[in-house]
């Protein structure tokens, strides 16, 4: 995933919100769901 920001300050502000951690958790959950679905086949 690529995100573009108008400035480094805007990027830094977005990162300070914890957004990166939330995305990581979402990908971890998606990985678990896909692994579970694959093991059911």
N, CA, C and O atoms as a DFTB+ gen file, in Angstrom:
164 C
 N C O
     1  1       0.851      -1.157       0.000
     2  2       0.000       0.000       0.000
     3  2       0.901       1.225       0.000
     4  3       1.903       1.285       0.713
     5  1       0.527       2.181      -0.801
     6  2       1.273       3.427      -0.870
     7  2       0.348       4.591      -0.573
     8  3      -0.748       4.687      -1.125
     9  1       0.791       5.461       0.290
    10  2       0.034       6.677       0.591
    11  2       0.934       7.858       0.294
    12  3       2.123       7.842       0.613
    13  1       0.370       8.870      -0.312
    14  2       1.135      10.086      -0.605
    15  2       0.535      11.249       0.170
    16  3      -0.683      11.394       0.278
    17  1       1.413      12.058       0.698
    18  2       0.994      13.225       1.454
    19  2       1.601      14.466       0.809
    20  3       2.644      14.392       0.160
    21  1       0.954      15.578       0.989
    22  2       1.414      16.829       0.390
    23  2       2.716      17.316       1.004
    24  3       3.469      18.060       0.377
    25  1       2.975      16.890       2.233
    26  2       4.212      17.336       2.885
    27  2       4.646      16.308       3.929
    28  3       3.872      15.442       4.338
    29  1       5.876      16.429       4.335
    30  2       6.378      15.572       5.395
    31  2       5.643      15.796       6.702
    32  3       5.446      14.866       7.484
    33  1       5.237      17.040       6.935
    34  2       4.497      17.356       8.165
    35  2       3.146      16.642       8.184
    36  3       2.729      16.134       9.224
    37  1       2.465      16.602       7.047
    38  2       1.177      15.890       6.976
    39  2       1.379      14.395       7.181
    40  3       0.581      13.743       7.854
    41  1       2.437      13.856       6.606
    42  2       2.764      12.439       6.797
    43  2       3.014      12.146       8.271
    44  3       2.476      11.185       8.820
    45  1       3.825      12.970       8.899
    46  2       4.146      12.769      10.305
    47  2       2.899      12.860      11.173
    48  3       2.741      12.085      12.116
    49  1       2.020      13.792      10.866
    50  2       0.778      13.932      11.627
    51  2      -0.084      12.685      11.484
    52  3      -0.684      12.234      12.460
    53  1      -0.153      12.124      10.285
    54  2      -0.938      10.904      10.068
    55  2      -0.348       9.743      10.857
    56  3      -1.086       8.958      11.453
    57  1       0.965       9.629      10.866
    58  2       1.609       8.548      11.602
    59  2       1.398       8.675      13.106
    60  3       1.305       7.669      13.808
    61  1       1.321       9.895      13.597
    62  2       1.111      10.116      15.035
    63  2      -0.272       9.672      15.500
    64  3      -0.486       9.497      16.699
    65  1      -1.204       9.489      14.587
    66  2      -2.554       9.061      14.961
    67  2      -2.619       7.589      15.324
    68  3      -3.632       7.123      15.845
    69  1      -1.549       6.854      15.054
    70  2      -1.568       5.414      15.301
    71  2      -2.080       4.639      14.098
    72  3      -2.308       3.432      14.179
    73  1      -2.256       5.325      13.002
    74  2      -2.783       4.724      11.789
    75  2      -1.970       3.503      11.371
    76  3      -2.546       2.484      10.991
    77  1      -0.659       3.587      11.432
    78  2       0.190       2.470      11.004
    79  2      -0.072       1.227      11.852
    80  3      -0.089       0.113      11.330
    81  1      -0.274       1.411      13.140
    82  2      -0.571       0.274      14.010
    83  2      -1.920      -0.339      13.657
    84  3      -2.062      -1.562      13.648
    85  1      -2.904       0.493      13.367
    86  2      -4.223      -0.008      12.994
    87  2      -4.190      -0.794      11.702
    88  3      -4.855      -1.823      11.581
    89  1      -3.432      -0.327      10.749
    90  2      -3.294      -1.040       9.477
    91  2      -2.611      -2.382       9.709
    92  3      -3.023      -3.394       9.141
    93  1      -1.580      -2.398      10.532
    94  2      -0.865      -3.648      10.822
    95  2      -1.799      -4.668      11.464
    96  3      -1.765      -5.845      11.108
    97  1      -2.626      -4.233      12.399
    98  2      -3.582      -5.135      13.048
    99  2      -4.572      -5.677      12.026
   100  3      -4.909      -6.860      12.056
   101  1      -5.035      -4.830      11.133
   102  2      -5.983      -5.265      10.109
   103  2      -5.368      -6.311       9.190
   104  3      -6.022      -7.300       8.858
   105  1      -4.123      -6.111       8.775
   106  2      -3.459      -7.097       7.924
   107  2      -3.224      -8.407       8.676
   108  3      -3.324      -9.483       8.086
   109  1      -2.917      -8.330       9.955
   110  2      -2.735      -9.537      10.757
   111  2      -4.044     -10.326      10.814
   112  3      -4.042     -11.547      10.655
   113  1      -5.154      -9.633      11.041
   114  2      -6.458     -10.312      11.098
   115  2      -6.819     -10.909       9.746
   116  3      -7.341     -12.022       9.679
   117  1      -6.546     -10.183       8.674
   118  2      -6.819     -10.697       7.334
   119  2      -5.993     -11.952       7.081
   120  3      -6.499     -12.916       6.507
   121  1      -4.739     -11.954       7.499
   122  2      -3.887     -13.126       7.350
   123  2      -4.488     -14.328       8.074
   124  3      -4.488     -15.438       7.540
   125  1      -4.995     -14.116       9.277
   126  2      -5.619     -15.212      10.029
   127  2      -6.853     -15.744       9.315
   128  3      -7.058     -16.956       9.248
   129  1      -7.670     -14.855       8.787
   130  2      -8.885     -15.261       8.078
   131  2      -8.534     -16.066       6.831
   132  3      -9.138     -17.107       6.573
   133  1      -7.566     -15.590       6.063
   134  2      -7.180     -16.296       4.848
   135  2      -6.556     -17.653       5.158
   136  3      -6.806     -18.625       4.446
   137  1      -5.749     -17.729       6.212
   138  2      -5.150     -18.997       6.602
   139  2      -6.232     -19.984       7.037
   140  3      -6.160     -21.171       6.719
   141  1      -7.219     -19.500       7.754
   142  2      -8.322     -20.342       8.197
   143  2      -9.135     -20.851       7.008
   144  3      -9.517     -22.021       6.968
   145  1      -9.396     -19.982       6.053
   146  2     -10.154     -20.376       4.878
   147  2      -9.374     -21.390       4.049
   148  3      -9.961     -22.327       3.508
   149  1      -8.075     -21.216       3.945
   150  2      -7.245     -22.138       3.160
   151  2      -7.190     -23.512       3.798
   152  3      -7.135     -24.523       3.097
   153  1      -7.205     -23.557       5.116
   154  2      -7.122     -24.859       5.807
   155  2      -8.441     -25.616       5.739
   156  3      -8.468     -26.816       6.015
   157  1      -9.520     -24.960       5.383
   158  2     -10.836     -25.618       5.277
   159  2     -11.023     -26.323       3.932
   160  3     -11.939     -27.129       3.767
   161  1     -10.151     -26.013       2.980
   162  2     -10.305     -26.601       1.636
   163  2      -9.847     -28.026       1.601
   164  3      -9.908     -28.668       0.552
